Amino acid sequence: MSAVAALGALLGRLCPMIALVGPTGHVLAAGPTLERVLAPRAPVGARFLELFEVLRPHGVADMAGLAALEGARIRLRLRSGGRHALKGVLCRLPANGALGLPGGVVVNLSFGISVVEAVRDFGLTASDFAATDPTSEMLYLLEAKSAAMAESRRLNRRLDGARKAAQEQALSDPLTGLRNRRACDLALDDLCRAPEPFGLLHVDLDFFKQVNDGCGHAAGDLVLQVVARRMLAQARPDDILARVGGDEFVLLLPGMDDIPALETVARRLIAAIEAPVSDGPARHRVSASIGGVLRPARAEADPPSLMAAADRALYAAKAAGRGRAIMAGASARAGAGGALSPGPVTENSPVQGAAMRSG
């Protein structure tokens, strides 16, 4: 092994990013990490200034200019491209014929604060740095921090998923999958605060008790599930359907501003609900009474008053023979000052139910 190669190997173990540059500007030896960074190009034999561009000080274009920077801090970048800036320091390598040293400079390079990106981009490990280089400890701490943050993110995702699931469960009816009363109250409160009009239909199943008591709770649960699906099929994408009691439902219709249109929705709901529910050999039949109310645009109305108006209309539908929808007529009109004024209910064209029985 030549003296230059031996010196390069020795210095390379101490400073893995070192380069021995001869008086002609050619690299005579390079540390193992520098060779890895420059791969696939071999640094030995190449001109140093063809491998690196000196950014600061500016204007270094030859070996004489490079040698003049002895003791100064320099900043360089790879000419092969990439975003990595390096910093370095150099000292003269004295010529010694007896030792076989031709002279030149020794340049020790470092990635500085961009070492994390360099580790990732060049696939470096702790063994690519000097044993005394604090970079190894810094990389370990960064890796430990990264692992801790990754675990924290995973935990946060699990907690967020659990929180969302709990919120969804708290706002959902487990039997039908619809929203529950709490969710309905929140949605109704939001609609009342907004200026846009909306409609509210309070649906109560007729003859459900006969099915539930006469055929068992399993049959009753089946009817509720089927009815929920049928009502969802009649609702618009933005409508909000909730099960608010045993056999009671509320349908909120954002943007609804027309009583006849609200009546049409109610008729469709009743027709869908009255279709027989198949349960093995049995066929269960129920109907529905519906009370409706319309909140005009920018009218003053609070959730309790709207629900009370819909309830009065619902009771009127029950008293009128069931299987029909009644709209809260005067309550759906804005009185003085834009507020909803109370008043009697008015019946729409009744939708009579079929013979309500289970068989």
C-alpha positions as CSV (number, residue, x, y, z in Angstrom):
1,M,0.0,0.0,0.0
2,S,1.3,3.4,-0.9
3,A,1.9,6.0,1.7
4,V,-1.0,8.1,0.4
5,A,-3.3,5.1,0.5
6,A,-2.2,4.3,4.0
7,L,-2.7,7.8,5.2
8,G,-6.1,8.0,3.5
9,A,-7.1,4.8,5.2
10,L,-6.0,6.0,8.6
11,L,-7.6,9.4,8.2
12,G,-10.8,7.8,6.8
13,R,-11.3,5.8,10.0
14,L,-11.1,9.0,12.0
15,C,-12.9,11.2,9.5
16,P,-15.1,9.2,7.1
17,M,-15.9,12.2,5.0
18,I,-12.2,13.2,4.3
19,A,-10.6,13.7,0.9
20,L,-6.8,13.9,0.2
21,V,-6.3,16.2,-2.8
22,G,-3.0,16.2,-4.6
23,P,-1.2,19.3,-6.0
24,T,-2.9,18.8,-9.4
25,G,-6.4,19.0,-7.8
26,H,-7.1,15.2,-8.2
27,V,-8.4,13.2,-5.3
28,L,-5.8,10.8,-4.0
29,A,-7.8,9.1,-1.3
30,A,-11.3,9.4,0.2
31,G,-13.0,8.3,3.3
32,P,-15.6,5.5,3.1
33,T,-18.6,7.7,3.8
34,L,-17.6,10.2,1.1
35,E,-17.2,7.3,-1.3
36,R,-20.7,6.2,-0.5
37,V,-22.1,9.7,-1.0
38,L,-20.4,10.1,-4.3
39,A,-21.4,6.6,-5.6
40,P,-21.6,5.4,-8.3
41,R,-18.8,7.7,-9.3
42,A,-15.4,6.8,-7.7
43,P,-13.8,9.9,-6.2
44,V,-10.2,8.7,-6.4
45,G,-8.7,10.0,-9.6
46,A,-11.4,12.7,-10.2
47,R,-10.7,16.4,-9.8
48,F,-12.0,17.6,-6.5
49,L,-13.6,20.7,-8.1
50,E,-15.3,18.5,-10.7
51,L,-17.0,16.7,-7.8
52,F,-17.8,19.7,-5.6
53,E,-18.6,23.4,-6.2
54,V,-17.3,25.8,-3.6
55,L,-20.2,28.1,-2.7
56,R,-18.4,30.2,-0.1
57,P,-15.9,31.8,-0.5
58,H,-17.0,32.5,-4.0
59,G,-14.8,32.2,-7.0
60,V,-12.6,29.1,-6.2
61,A,-11.9,27.6,-9.6
62,D,-8.5,25.8,-9.3
63,M,-6.2,24.1,-6.9
64,A,-4.4,27.3,-6.0
65,G,-7.6,28.9,-5.0
66,L,-8.6,25.9,-3.0
67,A,-5.2,25.7,-1.2
68,A,-5.5,29.3,-0.2
69,L,-8.5,28.5,1.9
70,E,-6.4,26.7,4.5
71,G,-8.1,27.0,8.0
72,A,-11.2,28.7,6.6
73,R,-14.7,27.3,6.8
74,I,-16.0,26.6,3.3
75,R,-19.4,25.6,2.0
76,L,-19.8,23.3,-0.9
77,R,-22.4,21.3,-2.8
78,L,-22.3,18.2,-5.0
79,R,-22.0,18.9,-8.7
80,S,-23.9,15.7,-9.3
81,G,-27.1,17.4,-8.2
82,G,-29.2,17.1,-5.1
83,R,-30.1,19.6,-2.4
84,H,-27.4,18.7,0.0
85,A,-25.0,21.5,1.1
86,L,-21.8,20.5,2.9
87,K,-19.5,22.4,5.1
88,G,-15.8,21.7,5.3
89,V,-12.4,22.8,6.5
90,L,-9.0,22.1,4.9
91,C,-5.3,22.1,5.7
92,R,-2.2,21.7,3.6
93,L,-0.6,18.3,3.2
94,P,3.1,19.0,3.1
95,A,5.2,17.3,0.4
96,N,7.6,14.7,1.7
97,G,9.5,12.7,-0.8
98,A,11.0,10.5,1.9
99,L,7.5,9.5,3.1
100,G,6.1,9.4,-0.4
101,L,3.7,12.3,0.2
102,P,3.2,14.5,-2.9
103,G,1.7,17.5,-1.1
104,G,-1.7,19.0,-1.6
105,V,-4.6,19.6,0.9
106,V,-6.7,17.5,3.2
107,V,-10.4,18.4,3.2
108,N,-12.7,17.2,5.9
109,L,-16.4,17.5,5.0
110,S,-19.7,17.4,7.0
111,F,-23.4,17.7,6.2
112,G,-24.0,20.0,9.1
113,I,-27.6,20.5,10.0
114,S,-28.8,18.7,6.8
115,V,-27.4,15.4,8.1
116,V,-30.9,14.0,8.7
117,E,-31.8,14.5,5.0
118,A,-28.5,13.0,4.0
119,V,-29.0,9.9,6.2
120,R,-32.3,9.4,4.5
121,D,-31.2,10.1,0.9
122,F,-27.9,8.2,1.0
123,G,-29.0,5.4,3.3
124,L,-26.3,6.3,5.9
125,T,-26.1,4.6,9.3
126,A,-24.3,5.2,12.6
127,S,-21.3,3.3,11.2
128,D,-20.8,5.9,8.5
129,F,-19.9,8.5,11.0
130,A,-16.8,8.7,13.3
131,A,-17.1,7.1,16.7
132,T,-16.5,10.5,18.3
133,D,-19.0,12.3,16.0
134,P,-22.1,13.4,18.1
135,T,-24.1,12.8,14.9
136,S,-24.6,9.2,15.9
137,E,-26.2,10.2,19.2
138,M,-28.2,12.9,17.5
139,L,-29.5,10.4,15.0
140,Y,-30.4,8.0,17.8
141,L,-32.3,10.7,19.6
142,L,-34.1,11.7,16.4
143,E,-35.0,8.1,15.6
144,A,-36.3,7.6,19.1
145,K,-38.2,10.9,18.8
146,S,-39.6,9.8,15.5
147,A,-40.6,6.4,16.8
148,A,-42.3,8.1,19.8
149,M,-44.1,10.5,17.6
150,A,-45.2,7.7,15.3
151,E,-46.5,5.8,18.2
152,S,-48.2,8.9,19.5
153,R,-49.9,9.5,16.1
154,R,-51.1,5.9,16.1
155,L,-52.4,6.3,19.6
156,N,-54.1,9.5,18.6
157,R,-55.7,7.9,15.6
158,R,-57.0,5.1,17.8
159,L,-58.3,7.5,20.3
160,D,-59.8,9.7,17.6
161,G,-61.4,6.6,16.1
162,A,-62.7,5.6,19.5
163,R,-64.0,9.1,20.1
164,K,-65.8,9.3,16.8
165,A,-67.2,5.8,17.4
166,A,-68.4,6.9,20.8
167,Q,-69.9,10.1,19.4
168,E,-71.6,8.2,16.6
169,Q,-72.9,5.7,19.1
170,A,-74.1,8.4,21.3
171,L,-76.0,10.0,18.4
172,S,-77.3,6.8,16.8
173,D,-80.2,4.4,17.4
174,P,-78.7,0.9,17.7
175,L,-81.7,-0.9,16.4
176,T,-82.4,1.0,13.2
177,G,-79.1,2.8,12.6
178,L,-80.9,6.1,12.4
179,R,-80.0,9.2,14.4
180,N,-81.5,9.2,17.9
181,R,-83.4,11.9,19.8
182,R,-80.2,13.7,21.0
183,A,-79.0,13.9,17.4
184,C,-82.4,15.1,16.3
185,D,-82.4,17.8,19.0
186,L,-79.0,19.0,17.9
187,A,-79.9,19.1,14.2
188,L,-83.2,20.9,14.9
189,D,-81.4,23.4,17.0
190,D,-79.0,24.1,14.2
191,L,-81.8,24.5,11.7
192,C,-83.6,26.9,13.9
193,R,-80.6,29.1,14.2
194,A,-80.1,29.2,10.4
195,P,-82.2,31.6,8.2
196,E,-83.2,28.9,5.6
197,P,-86.6,27.4,5.7
198,F,-87.2,23.7,6.7
199,G,-90.0,21.3,7.3
200,L,-90.5,18.9,10.2
201,L,-92.6,15.7,10.1
202,H,-93.4,13.8,13.4
203,V,-94.2,10.2,12.5
204,D,-95.9,7.8,14.9
205,L,-96.7,4.3,13.8
206,D,-100.3,3.1,14.0
207,F,-101.1,-0.4,15.2
208,F,-97.5,-1.1,16.1
209,K,-98.4,-2.1,19.6
210,Q,-100.6,-5.0,18.2
211,V,-97.6,-6.3,16.3
212,N,-95.1,-5.9,19.2
213,D,-97.4,-7.4,21.9
214,G,-99.2,-10.0,19.7
215,C,-96.2,-11.3,17.7
216,G,-93.3,-10.6,20.0
217,H,-90.6,-8.0,20.4
218,A,-88.5,-9.7,17.6
219,A,-91.4,-9.0,15.2
220,G,-91.6,-5.5,16.5
221,D,-87.9,-4.9,16.0
222,L,-88.1,-6.2,12.5
223,V,-91.0,-3.8,11.6
224,L,-89.1,-0.9,13.0
225,Q,-86.0,-1.7,11.0
226,V,-88.0,-2.2,7.8
227,V,-89.9,1.0,8.4
228,A,-86.7,2.9,9.0
229,R,-85.2,1.7,5.7
230,R,-88.4,2.6,3.8
231,M,-88.5,6.1,5.2
232,L,-84.8,6.6,4.4
233,A,-85.6,5.6,0.8
234,Q,-88.2,8.4,0.7
235,A,-85.9,11.0,2.2
236,R,-83.6,13.3,0.3
237,P,-79.8,13.1,0.8
238,D,-79.7,16.1,3.0
239,D,-82.8,15.2,5.1
240,I,-82.3,14.1,8.6
241,L,-84.3,11.0,9.9
242,A,-84.2,10.1,13.5
243,R,-85.9,7.6,15.7
244,V,-87.0,9.6,18.8
245,G,-89.0,7.0,20.7
246,G,-90.3,3.5,20.6
247,D,-92.3,3.8,17.4
248,E,-91.8,7.5,16.8
249,F,-89.7,9.1,14.1
250,V,-88.9,12.7,13.1
251,L,-87.9,13.7,9.6
252,L,-86.2,17.1,9.2
253,L,-86.3,18.6,5.7
254,P,-83.8,21.5,5.2
255,G,-84.8,23.9,2.5
256,M,-88.5,22.8,2.5
257,D,-90.6,25.9,2.0
258,D,-93.9,24.7,0.7
259,I,-96.8,23.0,2.7
260,P,-98.2,21.1,-0.3
261,A,-94.7,19.7,-0.9
262,L,-94.4,18.7,2.7
263,E,-97.8,17.0,2.5
264,T,-96.6,15.1,-0.5
265,V,-93.6,13.8,1.4
266,A,-95.9,12.7,4.3
267,R,-98.2,10.8,1.9
268,R,-95.2,9.0,0.4
269,L,-94.0,8.0,3.8
270,I,-97.4,6.6,4.8
271,A,-97.7,4.7,1.6
272,A,-94.2,3.2,2.1
273,I,-94.9,2.3,5.7
274,E,-98.2,0.6,5.0
275,A,-96.7,-2.0,2.6
276,P,-96.7,-5.4,4.4
277,V,-93.6,-6.5,6.3
278,S,-92.7,-10.1,5.5
279,D,-91.6,-12.1,8.6
280,G,-91.3,-15.7,7.4
281,P,-94.8,-17.0,6.9
282,A,-96.3,-13.9,8.7
283,R,-97.0,-10.5,7.2
284,H,-97.2,-7.6,9.5
285,R,-99.1,-4.4,8.7
286,V,-98.7,-1.0,10.3
287,S,-99.5,2.5,9.2
288,A,-98.5,5.9,10.4
289,S,-100.0,9.2,11.6
290,I,-97.9,12.2,10.8
291,G,-97.9,15.8,12.1
292,G,-96.0,18.3,10.1
293,V,-94.9,21.9,10.5
294,L,-93.0,24.3,8.2
295,R,-90.6,26.9,9.5
296,P,-90.4,29.7,6.8
297,A,-87.2,31.4,6.0
298,R,-85.9,33.8,8.7
299,A,-88.9,33.1,10.9
300,E,-88.4,33.1,14.6
301,A,-89.0,29.7,16.0
302,D,-87.4,27.6,18.7
303,P,-87.3,23.7,18.7
304,P,-89.8,23.2,21.6
305,S,-92.5,25.4,19.8
306,L,-92.0,23.6,16.5
307,M,-92.1,20.1,18.1
308,A,-95.2,21.2,20.1
309,A,-96.9,22.3,16.8
310,A,-96.0,19.0,15.1
311,D,-97.2,17.1,18.1
312,R,-100.6,18.8,18.0
313,A,-100.9,18.0,14.4
314,L,-100.0,14.4,15.1
315,Y,-102.6,14.0,17.8
316,A,-105.1,15.5,15.4
317,A,-104.2,12.9,12.8
318,K,-104.6,10.1,15.4
319,A,-108.0,11.5,16.4
320,A,-109.1,11.8,12.8
321,G,-108.7,8.1,12.2
322,R,-105.0,7.4,11.9
323,G,-103.2,6.5,8.7
324,R,-103.1,10.2,7.6
325,A,-101.0,13.3,7.8
326,I,-102.1,16.7,9.2
327,M,-100.1,19.9,8.8
328,A,-100.0,22.6,11.4
329,G,-101.6,25.2,9.2
330,A,-101.6,28.5,11.0
331,S,-98.4,27.5,12.9
332,A,-96.6,27.2,9.6
333,R,-97.3,30.8,8.7
334,A,-95.2,33.7,10.0
335,G,-97.1,36.2,12.1
336,A,-96.1,39.8,12.9
337,G,-92.4,40.3,13.2
338,G,-91.6,37.1,11.4
339,A,-92.3,34.9,14.3
340,L,-94.4,31.7,14.0
341,S,-97.9,32.3,15.3
342,P,-99.8,29.5,17.0
343,G,-103.0,28.3,15.6
344,P,-105.2,25.4,14.8
345,V,-104.1,22.5,12.6
346,T,-105.5,21.8,9.2
347,E,-105.8,18.4,7.7
348,N,-104.4,17.5,4.4
349,S,-106.0,15.1,2.0
350,P,-106.2,12.0,4.3
351,V,-104.4,8.9,3.4
352,Q,-106.4,6.1,4.9
353,G,-104.6,3.0,6.1
354,A,-105.5,-0.6,5.1
355,A,-106.8,-3.1,7.6
356,M,-104.1,-2.9,10.2
357,R,-103.4,-6.4,11.5
358,S,-100.6,-9.0,11.6
359,G,-101.1,-12.2,9.8
